[in-house]
Amino acid sequence: MTDSEKEPLIQSPPRRERLASERSIHSELSVHSILSSPDPTGCKICPTFITDLGYKEKLTILCMCLITFVQCLCFSVLAPFFPKEAEEKGLNSSETGMIFGVFELMIFLTAPIFGAYLTQFGILFTYISGCLVAGSCSIIFGVLKWCPPGNVFLTMCFLTRGVESLAVSAHLTASTAVIGYIFKDRASLAIGFIEIFSGFGMMAGPPIGGVLYELGGFGLPFWTLGGITVALAFISCLLMPAITDDSEQNNRSKLAMLKSPYILCVSFVIVCSAYIITFLDPTLSLHLENKYHVGTLYVGLIFLAAPATYTFSAPLIGWINDTCKQTNIIIVLGTFLLALCNLFIGPAPFLNIP
């Protein structure tokens, strides 16, 4: 497989359709690209990946990891307390779920568009401006505590989260191009490091949200994370190198990858993985608080389970994949485990578990 054939696997729009959840497709496709090459070296360069990087490259990957971490915090920080706040504002569980879901929906719809016009917008401009707007929207979301209840609160939540998701979509799309340009043949390893921080963000978001909510109320989690995101955006301005766009690559069809059965299959698996992590967000906290009288802090700790498992198992699964070169088998086994675990959530009536 030639370099020109592998390049779309790094920068194709379908791989940028998740935040907390959509980022796994980046890792899957990049690993597939390396394993398909004549001389797979993913395992060999892993121990020396950091030492081989220059000083500025190390700062760049660190900054990108921190931004990913904070963005995942912004996504998951709502889970322990927002359903209760939304209920006090007169919203039902369906409306609360839509506020959670609009974030991912907008990313899903707009990531291919940003991918198609990324070079026209400018890769670095899209990367940094997306980060700035996302942080600003997070800060604005914190003041909705004083918004009138009912439809006004619902509308403002939709608008704020919608604009934030557009910014995150732009940033994620550009970040994939930045990784492909800076790290080139080591892109999958760079994405692997970012994936670890993504998992940590999803893992730490609920407990951090619970702690900040207990300390300063509804606004403090969003003001803190939004301010950090804006600060990291300005730091990125100093670290990012100039990126020259490839005009030949720009002329390619941006939808060509959708014809690949492999891409469609992996995308479907990613969707299944995403709902496993997020479908309990609007309802679990209310269920725990109303039925079992669990406090906000402990609700946040309960939300640790899925992302903690993901974070600590992802490097191991990646190592197994690089060693055994059995990507398809790993995907099938993972999908089977997802289905099996879902049967025990509830649990399924035919299991006769009280």
N, C-alpha and C positions, 0 to 999 in steps of 0.2 A: 504493500500500500504506500503510495507516494505521499509527500508532505501536503500537496495541494488537495489530496483526497481526505486527509485527516483534519485539515483545518476547520471545516464546518463543524466537526464534533466538538470543537472548543468554543465556537462562537455562535452556534445556531440558536435562534430565538426560543424553540421549545424547551431548552435546558434552563431557561431563566424564569420559569413560571411559579416558583415557590419562594417564600421567605423563611419561614421557620421550617418550613416544610419543603418548598420548591428547590432548595439548594442541593438536595441529594442527587438530583438528576445530573448536575454538573460533575459531581464526583464519579457517577456511574459511567458517563460518556467518556470522560477523560481516561479513566482506567481502561475502558474498552479500547480506546485509541492506542494506549501504550501496549496492551496485551496483543493487539493485532499487528504491531510493528515487527519487522524482521529481527530486531535485536532488542527485546524488552529489557529495560534496565531499571524499572521502577524500584525493585527491591534493592539493587546494588547501590543506587545513589541516595536512598533514604537516609542512612546514617550520616552522610556527609552533606546533606542538603543545606543545613544552616551554615556550616563552616565554609561551603563553597560560595556563599553569597557575599557580595560586597557590603560595606557598612550601610550605604544608602538603601540597598535592596532589603537588608534586614529591617531597617526602620520602616520601609514601605510595607512589607508583609505584616509587620507588627501593627501598623496603623490600620491596615485593611482588616486584620483579625479583630482589632478592638471595635472598629465601626460595625462589623458584622455582629459582634457580641452585644453591643448596645442596641442595635436594631432588633435583634431577637428579644432582648429585654423589653423593648417598647411594645413588641407584639404580645408577649406572654405575661407582662406585668399586670394586665387587667384582670386575669382570671380569679384571684381570690376575693376581690372587693367590688368590681364593677357591676356584676349582676345584682348585688344588694343595693348599690346606689341607683341603678337603673330602675329597680322595683320601686324605690322611694320616689322616683320621678314619674311614676305611673306607666312604666313600660312592662309588657309581659315578656315571657321567656322567648317567644318567637322573634319579637322586635330586638331583644338583646342579642339573640343569635345572629340576626341580620347585621347588627353593628360589628360583631366579631367577623362575620363572613365577608362583608364588603371589602375588607382589606385584601384578602386573598383573591376575591373575584376581580378586582381592578387590576391586580398584578397579572392575573391570568389573561385578561383581555388586552392589556397594554404592552406587555413585555415583547410580543412579536412586532408591534408597531415601533417601539423604541429600537428594537434590533434592526428593523428595515431602514430606519433613518438615522442610525447612530452616527455614521460618518458625516452626515450633513449637519447634525447638531454639534458634533465635536465630542470625542470620547472623554477627554478630561473635563470639559464643560459639563457634560451630562453627569459624570461621576460626582463632581464636587457640588454642583447646584442641586442634584438630587439629595445629597447628604444634608445640605443646608436647609432645604425646604422641609425635609422629613423631620429634622430637629425642631424647626420652628412650629410645625403643626403639632408636634408632641407637647410643646410648651402651651400652645393655644388650647389643646384638649384639656389641660389641667384647669383652665378657668371655666369650663362648662359646668362646674359645680354650682355656679351662681346663675345658670341658665334657667329660664322658666320651665316648669315640668310639661309633660305631654308631648304633643307633636313638635313644639319648638325645640325641645331638648333632643328628640329623635332626629330631626332634620339637621341640627347643628353637629350631632355626632356623625351622621352620615357624611356631611360635607367635609368635616375635619379629617376623619379617617380616610375618606375617599381621596382627598388631595395628598395626604401623607402616603397612601399606597401608590399613587402615581409617582411621587418622588422616590420611593423605595424601589419601584419597578425600574425607573430610569437608572438609579444607582446600581442595582443588581446587574442590569444589562451591560452597563459600562464597565463594571468591575470584572466581568468575565473577559472582556476585550483587553483590559489592562493586564490581567494575569497572563493571558495568552501572549501579549507583547513583551512583558518584562521577563517572564520565566520560561517562555517558549517550551522546550522539550520537558521541562520540569513542572509544567502547569498543573498536572494532576496532583503532584505532591503539595504544591502551593494551595490548591483547592482543598486538599486533605487537611492541612493546618487550619484553614478557614472553617472547614466543616466542624473541627473540634470546638472552635470558639462559638460556632453556631449552636452546637449542642449545649455548651455551657450556658449560653444566653437563654435558650429555651428551658434549661434546667433551673437556672438561678432566678429567672424572671418572677415566678410566683412567690417564692419566699422573700425576695427583695421587695416586691410589691407589697407583700403583707407587712413587712417591717416598716417601710416608708409610710404606708397608709396609717399604721398605728402611731407613728411619730408625728406626722404632719397632715394627715387627712388626705382627701382625694387628690389634691393638686400636686403634692410633693413628689410622688413617683414620676410624674410626667415632666415637671419642671427640671428635676435633676437629670433625667435621661436625655431630655431635649437639649439642655445646656451642654452636656458632654458631647452629644452628637454634633452640635454646631462647632464646638471647639475642635473636635477631630477633623471637621471639614476644612477649617483654616490651616490646621497642621498638614493636611494632605496637599494643600496648595504649595507648600514648601518642599514636599518630598517627591511628588510625582514627576517623572521625567517627561520630556516632550515625546509624543507618540505620533508617528507618521502613518497615515492611513494607506492601505493597500488598494489602489484603484481597481486592479483586476478582480480582487475579491469582492469589491463593492458591487460589481455588475452581475454577480451571481444571483440566482433566484433565492430569495429569503425563505420561501416555502418548500424548497426542494427536500429538506430533511423530513417533512411530514409524510413523504412517500415511503419512508423506510419503516418496515415492520418492526425492526428493533427499537426505533425511536418511539413508535406508538405503544409498543408493549411496555417499555420502561416508563413512559409517561403515565400509563394506566396504573402501574405499580406505585409510582410516586403519589398519585392521587389517593390510592388506598392507604398508603402510609401516612399521608397528611391528615386524613380524617380521623385516623386512630388517635393521633396526638391532640387534635383540636376539638372533636365533636362534643366533648364533655365540658368545655369551657363555660358555656352559658348557663348550665344547669347544675353541675356538681357542687359548686360552692353553696348555692341556696339549699340544695338537698342536705348537705352536711351541717349547715348552720341551723336549718329549721327542724330537722329530724333528730340530729345527734348533738346539737348545740356546740359545734366545733368553732373556735375562734378564727379570726381572719389569718393570724400568723400560722396556725396549724393547718388551715386549708391550703395555704401556700406551700407548706412542706409536703402535703399529700400530692400536690401537683408535680412534685419532684420526680415521681416514680418513672414515668415514661421517658422524659428527656434525659434523666440520669442514666438509665439503661442504654439509651441511644448514644450518649456521649462516650461512655466507657467501652461500649462494644464496637463502635465505628472503626477505631484504629485496628482492633483485632480482626474484624471482618475484612478490612482493607488489606491487612497483611496476608490473611488466608487467600484472598482473591489474587494478590500479586504472586503468591507462592504456588498455588494450585492451578491458576489460570482456568477456573471453572465458573466464570461470571454467571452464565445462564442457570447453572444448578443452584448457585447461591440465591439468585433472584427467586427461583421457584420455591426453595425451602423457606425463604423469608416470607413469601406470600402465603404459603401454607400455615406458617406460625401466626400470621396476622389473622387469618380466618379462624384458627383454633382459639386464639385468645379472645376474639370477639364473642365466641359462644359463651364464655365465662363472665362477660360483662353483662350484668342484668340479673341473673344468668338466663340462658335460653330455657324455655319451659320444659322441653323434653329431657333436660338433664336432671330434673327433680331435685335441684339444689335450693334450699330455703333462702 
